[in-house]
Amino acid sequence: MNDTIKERIQTLRAWMKQTGIEAFIIPSTDPHLSEYVAPHWQSREWISGFTGSAGTVVVTENEAGLWTDSRYFLQAAQQLEGTGIDLYKEMLPETPSIPAFLSEQLKKGQSVGIDGKVFATDAARSLQKELENNGITLKCTADPMEQIWDGRPEMPQAQAFIHDTKYAGRTCAEKLEAIRAEMKKAKADSLLLSALDEIAWTLNLRGSDVHCNPVVVSYLLIGENEAHYFINSQKVTPEVAAHLHEAGVSLHTYQEIESYLAQLPAENLMLEPGKTNYAVRSAIPQQCRVIEAPSPVALLKAVRNEQEIAGLRQAMQRDGVALVKFLKWLEEAVPQGKETEISVDKKLHELRAAQPLYMGESFDTIAGYGAHAAIVHYEATPETDIPLEPRGFLLLDSGAQYLDGTTDITRTIALGPLTDEEKTDYTLILKGHIDLAMAVFPEGTRGAQLDVLARMPIWQHRMNFLHGTGHGVGHFLNVHEGPQSIRMNENPVTLRPGMVTSNEPGVYKAGSHGIRTENLVLTVPAGEGLFGRYLKFETVTLCPICTRGIVRDLLTPAEIDWLNQYHRTVYEQLSPSLDEDERLWLEKACKAI
């Protein structure tokens, strides 16, 4: 494989020479700036062999590098070995930025190429400005993969389907009305949507174009009285066409987006530059007044309506039942010595798939045993798969798509005896998880202001984790969604009632163990107080948290009370759907500490 990667890079370099550029940048995304992409756009994975969801490859005449974040440091180091591609670890002080690297490698007057279709407008502009400061030109080129990638997968062809209002809570027409009200506030005549989750939510459509993310590859242009949907015609069934027609949505082919935009009259067009690719943005004529601002759809989508919240609770209940069945099975199966990381993944999938309204996994399960759990986004393969032994930790991060909600949960499970270090780390992570779950905060609070609650217990032991503490989760949509987040990085979006966010602190020690505890929380009102209204989190995930690794003395009485109350809720909500043996197992797992 390493020789194949070297050959692919040499082929790209030959194309670069022919095109007249000295460097080329390949991000991980698609024309919609998606986190997870259809195989057709997995160019970065094809050119590098690195399979993580985030990373950027830069190729010059003599050098090649991959920039990725802390979730993938260990995985990338393993997968890049022998390829000639160097690993650059983002967020570390010694790591140069991509523009700094290119400015070091290239001479004044030389040029860097990008495919404008897979670069966000603001990212392309920022890159262009930094390179120009060093006398280097940024050029938008054709997509080199069209020429050099033999056997490149076709664009997704699967048909879209309607997400019923009984799950969505609001009709497509009602959502368009709400969006137009926000457009009016921004003095926009039209709104261009490129983000696939925003389009799917707006139109109450779902699809299977992206693995685990039920979205449809398309663009949507919303006007004051009409809307234009750009999608390949074979994806539109008669039912979908009638559904769109009823909401006043006209159909166009996917490829028409740039030519349609090029003919827009002088009007006020709103778009989000971080979610609109540079090629599409460049197609908009000069006479258009472009309002570059955050998409109003992201916030409308993030605040769940009553029907969505009810559906989420039902999805969590069914998901919890599947997880309890799995955890009971796991406890009985591991001592027999026949289970591996892959086999437990398959068993969990089987138990979830038996639940009503199940539509698939919300992401590929992370089942990491022992040292593998220190690889934040580890995914077992036949080559890396190892047997589970009755000792140490299994980290299991998984989720499901149901018609009425999306789930995402991590449990770190003690399979047998633990070291003192493992117990301490486990308890500190649980402590941070509970401290964030118990938060009460005034309206207007941002996730970055709460992030310290989850980190302080491990900071005090000179430890940290470099991924976010919390991300938004879609409603039968993408498992990672905004606009809210809980992380060290500043994000101006405040937490609001109806938002669903993950709570997932962790700690990862290479070659030893990894620990993460994750539930989803719903932001809810906490009542009036001094200087206004207050909010809090309601934990909606229903699954016991392993108590075998807890050092009780490290928890405060309030933290112990929270855990015991959570386990009472889990038992009350799940036990009616279990058989007698499963109820007895759950009663023991939820026993007060």
N, C-alpha and C positions, 0 to 999 in steps of 0.2 A: 504493500500500500504506500509506503514512504517513497518508493521510486516513482509510483504513479503520481503522487502529489508533486514531486520535483518536476516531472514531465509536464504537468498541467501549468505549473508556474512558468516554465520555459515557454510554453505555448502562449501564455498571456504576455510574456515579455516580447515575443515575436510580434504579437498583435500591437503592443504598445509602440514598438519601433516603427511599424508600418503606419500607425496612426499619428506619429509625431509627438508622443508624450513620454516623459521620463519616469512617471509614477502613476499608479492607479489604485483607487480605494474601493474596497468591496465591503459594504455593511451587511448586516444580518437580516435586513428587512425587505419589504415589497413595495409596490407603488402606493400602498395605503399606510406605510410606516408601522406595520403590525409587529408585535413582539414575536408571535409565532406565525410562520408563513407556510404556504402551500409548497410542495416539492419543486414546482417550476421556478421558484425564487430562492431556493436554498443554495445560492451561488457561493456564499462564503464557506459553507460546509463542504461543497464540492471542491473548491480550490485548496482548502486547508486540511480537510479530514477531521476538523474539530466540530463536534456535534452539539455543543451547548447552544442555548437559545440566544445568547448575547455575545457579540464580539465583532471586531472590524479588522479586516486584513488589509495591509498596505504592501504593495509590491513596487520596488524600484528596480533599476537595472541590475543592481548587485545585492540588494537586501530584501528580506521579506519579514514582516512582523504581524503578530496578532495581539490586539488590545482587548482585554476582557476584564470583568469585575471579579470580586473575591469569591463569588459563588462557584467560579469555574477555575480558580488557580491550579488546583491539583489535577483536575480532569484535563485541562488544556496542556499542562506540562507533560502529561502522559501521552496524549494524542498527537502532540506536535513533535515528539522525540524522533529525530532522524529525518525530518521533513525539510530541514533548512529554514524553517520559519521560527523566528525568535518570539518568545512570550513576553509581552509587556503588561505588567500588572497595574491596572487602573487604581487610582486613589492612593497609591503609595508615593511618598515624596520624591523618590529617586526615579520614578517613571516619567519619561518625557511625554508630552501630549503629541498627538499625531501631527499637528502643524509644526511643532518644534522639531520633531523627528525629520519631517520632510525638509524643513529649512536647513537642517544639518546635512542632509544627504544630497540635496539638489543645489545647483548653482543658479545665480541670478539669470533670468531670461528663460529658464526651463519651465516645464509645465506639468501639472497634475491633472489626471482625468478622473471624472466621475460619471456614472449613469444618473442623470438628473431625475429619472423616474423613481429611484430608490433612495433619494436624499431629501430630507425635509428641507423646506425653503429656508428656515432660519439657520439650520445646520450648514447648508451650502453657502449662505451669505457670510456666516461667521468664519468658515474655512477660507473663503475667498479673501476676506479682509486680512486675516492673519498671514496668509501666503503672500498677498500683495505687499505687505509691509517688509517682506524679505525679497521682493523682486521676482516672485514666482507666480505664474499664471494658473488659474483654475479653468479647466475646459470641460464643458458638458459634451460627452461623446455618445456614440451609439452603445448599446449594451454588448460588450465583447462576448458574453456567454452565448449569444445567438450564433456566433461563428465558431467558438472554440469548444463548446460543451457538446460533445457527441452524445446522443441519447438523452438529451435534456427532456425532462417530463413535460407533457403538455400543460397548458393552463387548466385549472379545474373546470369540469363540465357538469357536475352534479346539479340537479334541480333544486330551486329554493322551495320552501314550504311555509305555510302560514302559522304563526304562533297565536293560538286562539286567545281571544280577549278574556276568557275565563282564567287564563294564567297571566296575561299581560296587564289586566286591570283597566286599561284604557285603549280605545280604538286608535287606529292609525290617524283618522281624521282629527280626533281629540288631541293627539300628540302634535300633529302639524299646526293646529290652532295655538297650542301652547308655545311652540317654537316661533311662530310668526309674531306672537305677542312680544317675545324677547327680541326678535329682529327689529320690531318697531321701536323698542326702547333704544336700540343701538343705531337707529336711523338707517337701517339696511333694507334695500329693496329685494335682495336675494341672499341666500346662504349656501355656500358650497361645502358639502360634507364628503370627506374622503375616508375617515376612520370607519372601519367595517362594523364595529360594535355599535357606533352611533347610528349608522344607516339601518342596521338590523332592528334596533330598538324602535326607531322612528316609524318604520314601515310594518312593524310586527311580522317580520320575516326572519326565518332562520335557514341554515344550510349546512353543508358538510365540506366546505371548500378548504378549511384549515383544520388539521388534526386537533381534536379535542375542543376546538372553538367553533361553535355552530353559527358561523357567519357566511356571507355571500360576497364574493368579489364584485364590487360595483362602486359607482359614484352616485351622489344625489345632489341635485341643485333645486333648492326650495325658493320659489318666488312668492309674491304677495298673494296670488290667487291660484297658482298652479305649481306643479313640481315635475322635475324631469329626472328619470331614473336611467342610468347608463349601465347596462348589464347584457351579457351575451344572450341572444334570444333563446338558445336551446335550454337555458336555465329557467325559463318562465313557463310554467304550466298554465292551462286555461283558467284554473282556479286562482292562481297568483295574479294573472292578468286582470281578471274580474275584480279581485280584491284591490288592486292598485287603481283601476279605473274608477271604482266607487269612491276612492279617496282623492280623485283628481290628479293622479300621477301618470304622466306620459312616459312611454318607453322609447329608449334609444339604445344603440349597440354600445358595448363597453369601449370600443376603439374610438368612438365619436367624441369623447369628452373634450379633447384639446381643440378640435375643429369647431365644436359648438361654442366653447368659451371664447374662441378667437373672434366670433361674430356677435358677441354680446353688445347691446347698445350702451351708451353712456349711462351708467346707473351705479348705485352704491352696493357693491358686492362684498359680503362678509365671509372671511375664512380664517382658519387658525394656521399660521405659518409652520407651527411645529407638527401639524398633522396633514399638511398639504405638500405633495412632492414638488420639487423645484421645476420640473418640466411642465407640470400642469399650471403652476403659478405663472410661469413664463409665457404661457399661451394666452393669458388674459390681456386684452388690448389696453393701450395707454389711456384711452379716453375713459375707461372704467375707474371710478374711485373705489379703491380696495380698502375695506376696513379690516385690518389685521387684529384679531382679538380672539380670546379663548372661545371655543364653540359653546353656545348656550345649551347644546344637547347633553354635554357631559354631565352638567349639574342636574338637569331635569331627569336624566337617566339614573343618576346616583341616589337620588332621594326616592325611596320606594313608596309606591302607593299602598293602600290598605290590602288590596288583593294580592299584591306581590309579597308583602310581609306575611300574610296568612299562608301563602304558598311556600314561602321559605321555611316557615315553622314546620309545615307538613313534610317538606323534603328532608329537613334535618332529623325529624322523627324517624322516617324510613331509613335514612342513612345511618342513624345511630343504631337501629335494630340490626342492620347488616354488619356494622362494626362490632357489636357485642357478640354476635354469632361468630365472627372471625376471631376475636380475642380469646374467646372460650376455646375455640378449635386450636388456636396457636399454642395456648398454654398446655393443652393435652398432647399436641403433635411434636413439639420441639424435643422433649425427652426421648422420643423414639428414634431421633437422629436421621430422619429421612427428608427433612425440609431444607430448602435453600432460599436465597433471596428471590429468585424467580418463581419458585413454587408458591411462596406466600403471596406474591403479587397476583398470581393466577387465582388463588383461592379467594382473595378479597374481591377480585373482579367478578368471580362467579356468584358470590353472595350479594353483591350490589346489583348485579344484572337481574337477580330474581325479584327485586323490588318494583312495585308499580311505578309507571311514568319514567323509568330509567332510560336514558338516551345515550349513555356512554360515559367515559371518564372525562373529568375536566382538565386533566393533564396526565402525563405518564407518571405512574407511581414511582416514588423514590423509596426503595426498600434497601437500606444500608445497614449491614451488620458489622459491629466492631469498628475497625479503622475505616471501613467504607463510609460510615456515617459522617466522617469528617469532611467528605467531599460533598459540599452543600447541595448540589443538584445531581448527585450520583444516580445513574440508571444502570441496573444490572444487565449484563449481556452474557451470552453463553461462555464468553472468554473470562469474564470477571466474576461470574456467579460463584458464591461460596456457601457451604452448608452452615446452618444455624446450630449453635451449641448451647447447652443449658447454662450459660454464663454470659455476663456482659449485657450490652444494650443492642436492641434493634431499633433503628429510627425508621418510622413509616410515615411518609408524607403522601397523602392521596386525596382524591376528590372525585365527585360524580356530577354529571349533568342530568337533571330531571326536568321534565316539562315545566315544573313549578318552582325551580330553584337550582342554584349551583352551590356545591359544597367544596370545602377545602379544609383539611384537618391534618395535624401532625401529632403523633404520639411516639414518645421514646419509651420503649418497653423493656423492663428488666427480664431477661430470660433465665436468670439464675444469679449466683453470687456476683457482687460488684466490688470494685476497689473503693477505698475511702475517697480517692480523688473523683471517681465517677459519681459517687453519692453526693459529694459536696457540689460538684458542677450541676448535677441534675436538680438539686434543691435550690440553688441560686437562680437557675433559669425559671423554675416554677415560681419562685418568689417574685421575680420580675414580671412574669406573666400575670400573676394574681394582682400585683400592685397596679398594673395598667388596667386590668379588668375592673378594679374597684374605683377607678378614677371618677371624681365628680368635678365638673369644670364649667366656667361661665360660657354662655353663648358667645361666639366669635373666636373661640380657641382653635388653634391650628394643630395638626398632628405633630409637628416638630416641637411644640411646647410640651407635649405629653411623652415624647419618646424617652426622655431621661428616666421616667418611672420604670420602664422595662429594663433599662441598662444599668441603673445604679447598683443593684446587688452584685453584678459581675465587675463593674468598674472598680468597686471597692476592693476587689481581688486582682486588680490590674489585668482584667480580661475585657474583650469586646467582641462584637460581631460586626461585619461590614455591610451586611445586607439591611434592607429596611425592616422595621418592626411590624409594619402593617400596610397592606394594599387594599384598595377597593375590590369588590367581587361583583360580577355581573349577575343578572337574573336570567338563567338559562342562556348565558352569554359567556364572555371571556372570564377566566378565573382571575386574571390580573386586569383591573380597570381603575381608572381615576374617577374624578380628578383629585379626590382626597388621598392622603397617605399619612402614615406615622413613621417618621424616619428622621435621622440627624439632619439631612438636607432641608433647607427651608422650602416650604410650599405655601403659597398665600391662601389656598382654599381652606375654609374653616369647616369644622365638623358640624353636621346638621342632623336633626332628627330624621330617621329613615335611611341614613347611610349604613351600609354593611362593610365592615373593614376587618382584616385579619389582625390577630394579636399573636406574634410568633417570634419571641426572642430565642436566641440559640447560642451555643458555644461549640467551637470545632477545633480539635487538637490533632494535627496531622499524625498519622501512624498510630493513633490511640483510640479516640472515640469522638463522636459528635452527638449533640443533644439539642433538640428543639421541641417546644410544646406550643401547639397552635390551635386556637379556636377562632371562630368568627363572632364578631360582636356587632350588635345593632345599636346605633346612637338613639337614645330616647330622652324625653324630658325628665328632669330631676326636681322640678318645682321652682318657685320664686325664691329669691334671696336678696341679700344686700347688693344693690346696683344691677338688678335685673334677673333674667332667667338663667337657670343652670341645666346642664345636661349630664348624662352618665351613659355607661355602656351596659347593655344587656347581653350576656353571652348566650348565643343561640345554638351553638354546636352542642350536641348531646352524645357524650361518650365518656366513660370513666377515664380518669387520669391515673396512670400507674403510681401506686403509693409505695412500691417496694424499694424505691431508691431514695426515699425522703429521709433527710436528717431533720427530725422534728424540731430540735432545738434552734435550728436556723430560721424557722418560721415564727412570725409574731402571732399572738392570739387572734388578731383580726384576719391574718392570712389563713390560719387554720380554720376559722369560722367560715370564711369564703369557700374554701375547698370542701368542707363538710356540707355546706348548704348546696353547693353546685352538685355534689354527688347525690344529695337527697332529690334534687330536681331531676337529674338523669334517671334515677331509679323510678320515680313517679311517672315520668313521661314514657319510658321505654318498656317497663315491666309488663304492662297489659298486652303487648304485642309479642311476648316471648313465651316459650313453653316452660314447664316447671323446672327442668334442669338449668335452662338459660337464666331464669329468674333467680335461682339460687346462686349461680355463678355471679350474676350482676350484683346481688345483695352483698356478697362477699367483697367484690371489687369496689363497691361504693361505701364500704364500712367506714365510719368516722375514724379519723386518726387522733 
